[in-house]
């Protein structure tokens, strides 16, 4: 019991009010206390507009929270992330993100994590926005997907986007009409609707066919790192255990230069292979409107500072689209 008390004391003194509030809620059942809403963020970040949302230029990625670390063949890292990012730690992470000006989380539908996010929003007064991609099937019958979207809308999520894994497959099969249906299905609920992609052809097909998406979430990173792919390895845009998530960065730059919709770049660090200063500078300089980064709680303040520094001296050709 002493160990838990010491940890609570440490968090309350080391973090500002939002993080302390998140941890204290874990003993709320014992104390029967009603938590206060998180304090306003102490570290503002530049923002852009997606639909009716004001979104920080740096967004919190959800893969570390759902333990999908994309750690290549280092399988133990999945369990390590699961042991670190407990429900309690996720609550702390949300609060630390808000404290540092990161006002939006992007995540997919993992039930346990969604339950934790509900607690943060509805029981604790958390304000972080949620952009979520359903993982329900997108075959000929879209009823399960529609049901999952409705559930997210009922949870008052701020935006929904088509999961890149789904979009890649649909585009490869020439089923852009289905992508358009899924985008419109979300828009019927009056919230921004986006399309995710690993394959640049998804964006090209959406633009060519006038898919009515409000934003794109597209992988983007340079290949200047030790485990970057060799030319003969660039045979697919997304493989099972890749050393990359953006097959041809220049192709992405050239395409997105013509796209007038907001672009959230993700996998900008190639799943941890590229240091944040290099990754963020490359993404923003080459057209990304927002950067989505998987961050443990102890990385958020530093990464937010890097983004502020990068944006303060940025030279980019593509106009801001958000």
Residue, then its C-alpha position, 0 to 999 in steps of 0.5 A: x500500500x505504501x508503494x501506491x501512496x508514494x506513486x500517487x504523491x509523486x504524480x500529483x507533485x510532478x504533473x500539473x492538475x490534469x495529470x494529477x486528476x487522472x491518477x486520483x480518479x483511480x481511487x475515486x471509488x474509495x474516496x467517493x469524490x467527484x473529480x474536477x475537470x482538467x485545468x486548461x492546457x499550460x503549453x499551447x500548440x499551434x492549431x489548424x481547422x478540420x471541419x468544425x474542429x480546432x486540432x493541434x498540429x501535433x496529435x497523440x497516436x493511439x497505437x502505444x495505448x492499444x499496444x500495437x507498437x509496430x516494433x517489427x520483429x521485437x515481439x517482446x515490445x508488445x507485452x512491454x507496452x501492455x504492461x506500461x500503458x495500463x488503464x491508469x496510465x492511459x488516463x494519465x497520458x490523456x491528461x499530460x497531453x492536454x497539459x502540453x497542448x495536444x488536444x486530439x487523440x487518434x485511435x482505433x476501436x479497441x473496446x477496453x481502451x474505448x471504455x477508458x476514454x469514456x471514463x476520461x471524458x464522461x466521469x473525469x471531464x477530460x476534453x481531449x478530442x477523439x478521431x477514431x477509425x472503426x475496425x468493423x468489416x467493410x465487405x458487401x454488408x456494411x451494417x456492422x460498420x454502420x453500427x460501430x459508427x453509430x456507437x462512436x457517435x453516441x460516445x460523442x467522438x469528434x471525427x471518424x475516419x476509414x482505417x488505412x488497412x481497409x482503405x488500402x484493400x478497397x482501393x487495390x480492388x478498385x472499390x472506390x465507390x465503397x470508400x465513398x459510401x463509408x465516408x458519406x455514412x459518417x458525414x450523415x452524422x454531422x461530424x468530419x469524415x476522413x480516409x486513412x491510407x498507407x498506400x498513396x494510391x488510396x489518396x489518388x483514387x479518392x481525389x480522382x473520384x471526388x470522394x467527399x472526405x474532410x481530411x486524409x491520414x497518410x503515412x509519411x517519412x523519409x528513408x534516412x535511417x539505418x533500417x530503411x529499405x533498399x531499392x529492391x525491397x520496395x515491392x509493396x506499400x505495406x508489408x507484414x514486418x516492414x522497415x518502412x511505412x511510406x514506400x516512396x516519400x517523394x511520390x507522396x509529396x508530389x501528390x499531396x502538393x495538389x490536394x487541398x484537404x487537410x493532411x494528418x501525417x502518421x508513422x512519421x518516425x517510421x515506428x521509432x526509427x527516426x528521431x522526432x526532430x528529424x521526423x517532424x521537420x521533414x513532415x511539416x516542411x514537405x506539406x503535412x498539416x498535422x503530425x500524428x505521433x505515438x508517444x508515451x506519457x514521458x515523451x509528450x512534453x519534449x515532442x510538443x516542444x520540438x513541434x513548437x520549435x520546428x513550426x517557429x522556423x518552418x519553410x514549406x511550399x504547400x499552403x496550410x490546408x487546415 
